Each structure stands twice: as C-alpha cells, then as structure tokens.
Amino acid sequence: MIRKSICLKLCLLFALSLLLTSCAYVPGGIAPSNIPINGREYDILGPTHGRESGFFLLGIISPPFGRRGHMKDAILSAKKRKKADALIDITVEHRELWFVLFTIRTTTVYGTAIRFKNGTRTKLENEQKLKQSKESK
C-alpha cells in the first residue's frame, strides 16, 4: 500500500513537471552577409554553421562562468570552422527550452563561408582579427 502511494506521488510529480516545461523555436533572420562586402572579391569556402548555447537560472540569471548563446558568438564559431573572413547567405535559428528552475537558449547560424582575395580587409576587420587572435591565446 505504501509502495502504491509513493508510486502515485512520483507519477503526479512527473506529470506536474511536464506541465511546467516548454520550448520555443524561432526561425530567425536572413541576411546577405555579416559584414559589408562592398564589391570586394572573395573565394567561397563552402557551407558552415555555428552554435552557441546559454544556461539561465530562473530564465533570467546567467551564471558568470557560463555562455549566453549570443548570435555574435555563433557567427564567430561558424567563421572559425572554415577559417573564413566573413559569412554570406546567413540564416539564424533561436531555440529555448524552459524547465522549472532553468532555461537553455541555443542560437544556430547557417551560412556560406568566404575569404577575401588579395588581403582586401578593411581596417576594422584587421582590428577584429587581431583581437580574436589575442583571445584565442
């Protein structure tokens, strides 16, 4: 009898926890590129993708040690995969999973990786490359 009572309580707890969870899938934006191309020549390296996830307590509090699932980080991840200078034909997906005490946010970026010909980077792009190389060390 006690076993049935415990089993029933566990089943009710499980059913309640299912009711308190949910998810959302948002197809994001579409962009021609992540930086202005301005008629510069480039080589197409092929399709790539990048994904970043973040963990949030109570849906809003991000621990200082964790990632946040920002789109910029997903773009950097996609570029790093192909050692690209930029992305073209970009699409973005955003997914959130809500649980009782925490939320997981995931941003995925899909695009085509490109590399500019003959070192045709702008001054800003060169500064960003230098910053990225310092961060990776």
C-alpha positions in Angstrom: 0.0 0.0 0.0 2.8 2.4 0.9 4.5 1.5 -2.4 1.5 2.4 -4.4 1.2 5.7 -2.6 4.8 6.6 -3.3 4.5 5.5 -6.9 1.3 7.6 -7.3 3.1 10.6 -5.9 6.1 10.2 -8.2 3.8 9.9 -11.2 1.9 13.1 -10.2 5.2 14.9 -9.6 6.4 13.7 -13.1 3.2 14.9 -14.7 3.4 18.2 -13.0 7.0 18.7 -14.0 6.0 18.1 -17.7 3.3 20.7 -17.4 5.9 23.2 -16.1 8.3 22.7 -19.0 8.1 24.1 -22.5 10.1 25.0 -25.6 10.1 27.6 -28.3 11.6 27.6 -31.8 12.0 30.9 -33.6 13.3 30.9 -37.1 15.5 34.0 -37.1 16.5 36.5 -39.6 18.1 36.1 -43.0 21.0 38.4 -44.0 23.1 38.7 -47.2 26.3 38.9 -45.1 27.6 39.6 -41.6 29.9 42.5 -42.8 29.6 44.8 -45.9 31.2 43.1 -48.9 31.3 46.4 -51.0 32.2 44.8 -54.2 35.4 43.1 -52.9 36.5 39.9 -54.5 36.3 36.7 -52.4 36.6 32.9 -52.6 33.7 30.7 -51.5 34.9 28.2 -48.9 31.6 26.3 -48.6 28.7 26.0 -46.2 29.3 26.3 -42.5 27.3 26.6 -39.2 28.0 27.7 -35.7 26.0 27.1 -32.5 26.2 28.7 -29.1 24.1 27.8 -26.0 23.5 29.6 -22.8 22.2 28.5 -19.4 20.0 30.8 -17.3 18.7 30.2 -13.7 15.0 31.0 -13.4 15.1 32.1 -17.0 16.9 35.4 -16.5 20.0 34.9 -14.3 23.1 33.9 -16.3 25.9 32.4 -14.2 29.1 34.4 -14.6 31.0 31.3 -15.6 28.7 30.2 -18.4 28.0 31.1 -22.0 25.0 33.1 -23.0 24.1 31.8 -26.5 24.6 35.2 -28.3 24.4 35.3 -32.1 27.8 37.0 -32.4 29.4 34.0 -30.8 27.6 31.6 -33.1 28.8 33.7 -36.1 32.4 33.6 -34.8 32.1 29.8 -34.3 30.9 29.4 -37.9 33.7 31.5 -39.3 36.3 29.7 -37.2 35.1 26.3 -38.6 36.2 27.3 -42.1 38.9 29.9 -41.2 36.7 32.5 -43.0 36.8 36.2 -43.1 33.0 36.6 -43.4 29.7 34.8 -44.0 27.2 35.3 -46.8 23.6 33.9 -47.2 23.1 33.8 -43.5 20.1 32.3 -41.7 19.6 32.2 -37.9 17.6 29.9 -35.6 16.9 30.5 -32.0 15.6 27.8 -29.6 14.7 28.0 -25.9 13.9 25.2 -23.5 12.2 26.2 -20.3 12.3 24.0 -17.2 11.1 24.6 -13.7 14.4 26.2 -12.4 16.4 27.0 -15.6 16.3 27.8 -19.2 18.6 26.7 -22.1 18.9 29.1 -25.0 20.6 28.0 -28.3 21.4 30.1 -31.3 22.4 28.5 -34.5 23.8 30.3 -37.5 24.0 28.8 -41.0 25.8 30.5 -43.9 28.4 30.2 -46.6 32.0 31.0 -45.6 34.1 33.3 -47.7 37.7 34.5 -47.7 38.6 37.8 -49.3 41.2 37.8 -52.1 44.5 39.8 -52.0 44.2 40.9 -48.4 41.2 43.2 -49.1 40.2 43.6 -45.5 39.1 46.9 -44.0 40.9 48.5 -41.1 38.1 47.4 -38.7 38.3 43.8 -39.9 42.1 43.8 -39.3 41.5 45.1 -35.7 38.9 42.3 -35.2 41.3 39.6 -36.4 44.0 40.9 -34.1 41.5 40.9 -31.1 40.4 37.3 -32.0 43.9 36.0 -32.2 44.7 37.6 -28.8 41.6 36.0 -27.2 42.5 32.5 -28.6 45.9 32.6 -26.9 
